[in-house]
Amino acid sequence: MERPVAIRAVIRTARTAAVAASAIAASAAFAAGAEAYVTNERGGIDVIDLDTLAVSRTLATGGEGPRGLALTPDARYILAANKGSGEVCAIDRATGAIAHRVKVGLNPEMVRINGRFAYVTYEPVPSEEALKHEAAKGEGAAMPKPGTGASRAAEPEKDDDAAKAEIAIVDLDHWKVVKSIPSGHETEGVEFSADGRLMAVTNEGDDTISVYDRVTGKEIKSVSTAAYGKRPRGIKAIPGGKGYVVTLEFSDKFLVLDRDFKILREVATKSSPYGVAFSPDGSRLLVAAAKSGVLQEFDAATFAATRDMAVGKRCWHFTYSPDASKILAACGRSDAVYVVDAQGGNTLKVIEGEKGPWGIVTYPRANGSLDVR
């Protein structure tokens, strides 16, 4: 016997309310748990439950080779730069669905967010790395070993503006690129001044740091690191707006700069420093020395080395856990994430089975090489 229309309407309303309540409850439960998000160059984004230190699920990015990633200010979306598809995708953190896709350009790498804009580095022409990637798939000739005469001959001329990297500014309200800023060659790290007025980027291909007005995109100055070393990569603002530190990958050191980007001193590190971040309380500086397989710790006031923490191979990026008790390092050539006790410095766990992990951030947000200062 068919129910009256009024009764059917009441039942539908009750069902809808129940589904909505269930979704809200699930969302609340989801939001309560601390997680880490790891981009894999040969896979998607692995989600690590920070209570169990195990991968709970993998998120598809809709493109090959995700690298840089960031959380939107409201933590609703995870943004990932897809090397293969030349775009940034926004993944709904609760559902895992791809909500937005923004075409950026070839070889996007770093993603940083300031306010309602994302700043994404990319290269308008293929870099040596991109050409290697194509060669590995059987397209084009194999590239020579980096640092050799043949490699330098194969690189774009440094005075060729068309070969320079760019920084795409993505409007996160309308999900579109609103401006692209010409940068140096092979732009790597991106950082903002404490007041948000300035954006500084490292250009590893021409040994410079470019400084821009963040709002207008106008270049304010260019700082050469050539007198101190090669391949500037990681950059992080010193807490309190006192200045910046910049790692020099090919010279095994980092530079300390003041707030006006004047180079004050150089500090020796282990081999191939890249990712850099301060501890949540600002007392320590951590540097990922990729070829040495360690996270190096320095006193943030004196920059004296205090200890080394063993990790895996090619650990470029790392993050503290939200409660600051652990440090998680994405180790690309170990296909693993190393979890280190932030107090004792010992390895707590090695999360294996990753596929070329590149970047790592957490929710709630925490200090790391890709996120909060």
C-alpha positions as CSV (number, residue, x, y, z in Angstrom):
1,M,0.0,0.0,0.0
2,E,1.5,3.3,-1.0
3,R,2.1,5.9,1.7
4,P,0.4,9.3,1.4
5,V,2.5,12.0,-0.2
6,A,2.8,13.9,3.1
7,I,4.2,10.8,4.9
8,R,6.6,10.1,2.0
9,A,7.9,13.7,2.3
10,V,8.4,13.3,6.0
11,I,10.4,10.1,5.5
12,R,12.5,11.6,2.7
13,T,13.3,14.6,5.0
14,A,14.2,12.3,7.9
15,R,16.5,10.2,5.6
16,T,18.1,13.4,4.2
17,A,18.7,14.7,7.7
18,A,20.1,11.4,8.9
19,V,22.5,11.3,5.9
20,A,23.6,14.9,6.5
21,A,24.1,14.2,10.2
22,S,26.2,11.1,9.4
23,A,28.3,13.1,6.9
24,I,28.8,15.9,9.5
25,A,29.8,13.3,12.1
26,A,32.2,11.6,9.8
27,S,33.7,14.9,8.8
28,A,34.1,15.9,12.4
29,A,35.8,12.6,13.2
30,F,38.1,13.0,10.2
31,A,39.1,16.5,11.2
32,A,40.0,15.4,14.7
33,G,42.8,13.2,13.6
34,A,46.3,14.4,12.9
35,E,47.7,13.3,9.5
36,A,50.7,13.8,7.3
37,Y,50.4,14.0,3.5
38,V,53.3,12.7,1.3
39,T,53.6,13.2,-2.4
40,N,55.1,10.3,-4.4
41,E,56.7,10.9,-7.7
42,R,55.7,7.5,-8.9
43,G,52.3,7.5,-7.2
44,G,49.7,9.7,-5.5
45,I,49.5,11.3,-2.1
46,D,49.9,8.9,0.8
47,V,48.1,9.8,4.0
48,I,49.8,8.8,7.2
49,D,47.8,8.6,10.5
50,L,50.0,10.3,13.0
51,D,48.6,8.2,15.9
52,T,49.4,4.8,14.3
53,L,52.2,6.0,12.0
54,A,50.8,3.9,9.2
55,V,49.4,4.8,5.8
56,S,45.7,5.0,6.0
57,R,44.8,5.7,2.4
58,T,46.2,7.0,-0.9
59,L,44.8,10.0,-2.8
60,A,44.9,10.2,-6.6
61,T,46.2,13.5,-8.0
62,G,44.9,13.0,-11.5
63,G,48.4,13.5,-12.9
64,E,51.9,11.9,-13.0
65,G,54.6,12.9,-10.6
66,P,53.2,15.0,-7.8
67,R,55.9,16.9,-5.9
68,G,55.2,20.2,-4.1
69,L,52.1,20.4,-1.9
70,A,50.3,22.7,0.5
71,L,47.1,23.0,2.5
72,T,44.7,25.8,1.9
73,P,44.2,28.2,4.8
74,D,40.8,26.6,5.7
75,A,42.5,23.1,5.4
76,R,39.7,22.0,3.1
77,Y,42.0,21.2,0.2
78,I,45.4,19.7,-0.4
79,L,47.1,21.3,-3.4
80,A,49.6,19.2,-5.3
81,A,51.9,20.2,-8.3
82,N,51.7,17.4,-10.9
83,K,54.9,17.3,-13.0
84,G,53.5,15.1,-15.7
85,S,50.3,17.0,-16.4
86,G,51.6,20.5,-15.8
87,E,48.9,21.5,-13.4
88,V,48.0,22.0,-9.8
89,C,45.1,19.9,-8.5
90,A,43.0,20.6,-5.4
91,I,42.0,17.5,-3.5
92,D,39.1,17.7,-1.0
93,R,40.8,16.6,2.2
94,A,37.7,14.9,3.6
95,T,36.5,13.0,0.6
96,G,39.7,12.5,-1.4
97,A,38.0,13.8,-4.6
98,I,39.7,16.1,-7.0
99,A,37.7,19.3,-6.7
100,H,39.7,21.6,-9.0
101,R,42.5,21.4,-11.6
102,V,44.4,24.5,-12.7
103,K,46.8,24.3,-15.7
104,V,50.0,26.0,-14.8
105,G,52.8,25.0,-17.2
106,L,55.6,22.6,-17.7
107,N,57.4,21.0,-14.8
108,P,55.5,22.6,-11.8
109,E,57.4,21.9,-8.6
110,M,57.0,24.1,-5.5
111,V,53.6,25.2,-4.0
112,R,53.4,27.8,-1.3
113,I,50.2,29.6,-0.1
114,N,49.9,33.1,1.2
115,G,46.3,34.3,2.0
116,R,44.0,33.3,-0.9
117,F,46.7,32.8,-3.4
118,A,49.0,29.9,-4.3
119,Y,52.5,30.5,-5.7
120,V,53.6,27.7,-8.0
121,T,57.1,27.5,-9.6
122,Y,57.3,26.0,-13.1
123,E,59.5,26.0,-16.2
124,P,58.1,27.3,-19.6
125,V,60.6,25.1,-21.4
126,P,61.7,21.6,-20.4
127,S,64.4,21.5,-17.8
128,E,67.2,18.9,-17.8
129,E,65.1,16.9,-15.3
130,A,62.0,17.0,-17.6
131,L,64.1,15.9,-20.6
132,K,65.5,13.0,-18.6
133,H,62.0,12.0,-17.7
134,E,61.0,12.0,-21.3
135,A,64.1,10.0,-22.3
136,A,63.3,7.4,-19.6
137,K,59.9,6.9,-21.4
138,G,61.7,6.3,-24.7
139,E,61.2,9.8,-26.1
140,G,64.4,11.7,-27.1
141,A,68.0,11.1,-26.3
142,A,69.3,10.3,-22.8
143,M,70.7,13.4,-21.0
144,P,74.3,13.6,-19.9
145,K,75.2,13.4,-16.2
146,P,74.6,16.7,-14.4
147,G,77.8,18.7,-13.7
148,T,79.7,17.4,-16.7
149,G,80.8,19.5,-19.7
150,A,78.3,17.7,-21.8
151,S,75.5,18.5,-19.3
152,R,76.4,22.2,-19.3
153,A,76.4,22.3,-23.1
154,A,73.0,20.8,-23.1
155,E,71.5,23.3,-20.7
156,P,69.7,26.4,-22.0
157,E,71.8,29.5,-22.3
158,K,71.5,31.5,-19.1
159,D,70.8,34.8,-20.9
160,D,67.8,33.2,-22.7
161,D,64.8,34.6,-20.9
162,A,62.6,32.0,-22.5
163,A,64.5,29.3,-20.6
164,K,63.9,30.9,-17.2
165,A,61.4,29.6,-14.7
166,E,58.2,31.4,-13.7
167,I,56.0,31.6,-10.7
168,A,52.3,31.2,-11.4
169,I,49.9,33.0,-9.0
170,V,46.7,31.0,-8.6
171,D,43.6,32.6,-7.2
172,L,42.1,30.1,-4.8
173,D,38.7,31.7,-4.8
174,H,38.3,31.4,-8.6
175,W,40.8,28.6,-9.3
176,K,42.7,30.2,-12.1
177,V,46.1,31.6,-12.8
178,V,45.9,35.4,-12.5
179,K,49.5,36.2,-13.2
180,S,52.9,34.6,-14.0
181,I,56.1,36.2,-12.8
182,P,59.4,35.6,-14.7
183,S,62.0,34.3,-12.3
184,G,65.5,32.9,-12.6
185,H,66.7,29.5,-13.9
186,E,65.4,26.4,-12.1
187,T,63.5,28.2,-9.4
188,E,63.3,26.1,-6.2
189,G,62.4,27.4,-2.8
190,V,59.7,30.0,-2.1
191,E,59.3,32.0,1.1
192,F,57.5,35.1,2.4
193,S,58.6,37.9,4.7
194,A,57.1,38.0,8.1
195,D,54.7,40.8,7.1
196,G,53.7,39.0,3.9
197,R,54.8,42.0,1.8
198,L,57.8,40.2,0.1
199,M,58.3,36.9,-1.7
200,A,61.8,35.5,-2.1
201,V,62.7,32.6,-4.3
202,T,65.9,30.6,-4.9
203,N,67.1,30.0,-8.4
204,E,69.5,27.0,-8.4
205,G,70.4,27.3,-12.1
206,D,71.9,30.8,-11.9
207,D,72.9,31.0,-8.2
208,T,70.6,33.8,-7.3
209,I,67.8,34.8,-4.9
210,S,65.0,36.9,-6.4
211,V,62.9,39.1,-4.2
212,Y,59.5,40.4,-5.3
213,D,56.7,42.5,-4.1
214,R,54.2,39.7,-3.4
215,V,51.1,41.6,-4.4
216,T,52.3,43.3,-7.6
217,G,54.9,40.7,-8.7
218,K,57.5,43.4,-9.3
219,E,61.1,42.3,-8.8
220,I,62.7,44.4,-6.1
221,K,66.2,42.9,-6.1
222,S,68.4,40.0,-7.1
223,V,71.0,38.6,-4.8
224,S,73.9,36.5,-6.1
225,T,75.2,33.6,-4.0
226,A,78.0,32.8,-6.5
227,A,80.7,34.2,-4.3
228,Y,79.6,31.8,-1.5
229,G,78.6,28.7,-3.4
230,K,76.4,26.9,-5.9
231,R,72.7,25.8,-6.2
232,P,70.6,27.7,-3.7
233,R,67.6,25.6,-3.0
234,G,65.8,25.7,0.4
235,I,64.9,29.1,1.9
236,K,63.2,29.8,5.3
237,A,62.4,33.0,7.2
238,I,64.0,33.3,10.6
239,P,61.4,33.6,13.3
240,G,60.6,37.2,14.4
241,G,61.3,38.6,10.9
242,K,65.0,38.7,11.6
243,G,66.1,37.4,8.1
244,Y,66.4,34.2,6.1
245,V,68.5,31.1,5.7
246,V,69.3,29.6,2.3
247,T,70.8,26.2,1.6
248,L,73.5,25.8,-1.1
249,E,73.2,22.2,-2.3
250,F,76.4,22.0,-4.3
251,S,78.5,23.8,-1.7
252,D,77.5,22.0,1.5
253,K,76.6,25.1,3.5
254,F,73.7,27.5,4.2
255,L,73.8,31.3,4.2
256,V,72.3,33.6,6.8
257,L,70.8,36.8,5.4
258,D,69.3,39.8,7.2
259,R,65.8,41.1,6.6
260,D,67.1,43.2,3.7
261,F,68.7,40.1,2.1
262,K,72.3,41.1,2.9
263,I,74.4,38.0,3.3
264,L,75.8,38.0,6.8
265,R,77.5,34.6,7.2
266,E,77.9,31.1,5.8
267,V,77.7,27.9,7.8
268,A,79.1,24.5,6.8
269,T,76.7,21.5,6.6
270,K,77.0,17.9,5.6
271,S,76.6,16.9,1.9
272,S,73.8,18.3,-0.3
273,P,71.7,20.4,2.0
274,Y,68.2,21.2,0.7
275,G,65.1,21.4,3.0
276,V,65.3,23.7,5.9
277,A,63.0,24.7,8.8
278,F,63.0,26.0,12.3
279,S,61.6,24.1,15.3
280,P,58.2,25.3,16.5
281,D,59.8,27.2,19.5
282,G,62.3,28.8,17.2
283,S,65.3,27.5,19.2
284,R,66.7,25.1,16.6
285,L,67.3,25.0,12.9
286,L,67.0,21.7,10.9
287,V,68.7,21.1,7.6
288,A,68.2,18.0,5.4
289,A,71.6,16.9,4.1
290,A,70.4,14.6,1.4
291,K,73.5,12.8,0.3
292,S,74.8,12.4,3.9
293,G,71.4,10.8,4.9
294,V,71.0,13.0,8.0
295,L,68.9,15.8,9.4
296,Q,71.3,18.3,10.9
297,E,70.3,20.3,13.9
298,F,71.8,23.8,14.6
299,D,71.4,26.2,17.5
300,A,69.1,28.9,15.9
301,A,70.9,31.7,17.8
302,T,74.5,30.8,17.2
303,F,74.1,28.5,14.2
304,A,76.5,26.0,15.9
305,A,75.9,22.4,14.8
306,T,74.4,20.4,17.7
307,R,73.6,16.9,16.4
308,D,72.9,14.8,13.4
309,M,69.8,12.5,13.1
310,A,70.1,9.6,10.8
311,V,67.4,9.2,8.0
312,G,67.3,7.6,4.6
313,K,68.5,8.4,1.1
314,R,67.6,11.7,-0.7
315,C,65.5,13.1,2.1
316,W,64.8,16.6,0.6
317,H,61.8,17.6,2.7
318,F,60.6,17.1,6.2
319,T,58.1,18.3,8.8
320,Y,57.5,18.3,12.5
321,S,54.3,16.6,13.7
322,P,51.6,19.0,14.9
323,D,52.5,18.3,18.5
324,A,56.2,18.8,17.8
325,S,57.1,15.4,19.3
326,K,58.2,13.9,16.0
327,I,59.9,14.8,12.7
328,L,58.9,13.0,9.5
329,A,61.3,13.0,6.5
330,A,60.3,12.0,3.0
331,C,63.3,10.0,1.7
332,G,62.9,9.6,-2.1
333,R,65.6,7.0,-2.9
334,S,64.7,4.9,0.2
335,D,61.0,4.8,-0.9
336,A,60.2,5.5,2.8
337,V,59.2,8.1,5.4
338,Y,61.5,8.2,8.4
339,V,59.9,9.1,11.7
340,V,62.4,10.6,14.2
341,D,61.9,11.4,17.9
342,A,62.3,15.2,18.0
343,Q,63.7,15.1,21.5
344,G,66.0,12.1,21.5
345,G,66.9,12.2,17.8
346,N,66.5,8.4,17.4
347,T,64.4,6.7,14.7
348,L,61.0,5.7,15.9
349,K,59.8,4.0,12.7
350,V,60.5,3.7,9.0
351,I,57.3,3.8,7.0
352,E,58.2,1.7,3.9
353,G,56.4,1.1,0.6
354,E,56.4,4.7,-0.6
355,K,57.0,5.4,-4.3
356,G,59.6,8.2,-4.6
357,P,58.4,10.4,-1.7
358,W,59.1,14.1,-2.4
359,G,57.2,16.5,-0.2
360,I,55.4,16.2,3.2
361,V,53.1,18.5,5.2
362,T,50.7,17.8,8.1
363,Y,47.2,18.6,9.4
364,P,47.0,20.4,11.7
365,R,49.7,22.5,10.0
366,A,53.2,22.2,11.5
367,N,56.7,23.7,11.0
368,G,58.5,22.0,8.1
369,S,60.5,22.6,4.9
370,L,57.3,23.2,2.9
371,D,55.0,24.8,5.4
372,V,54.8,27.1,8.4
373,R,58.0,29.0,9.2
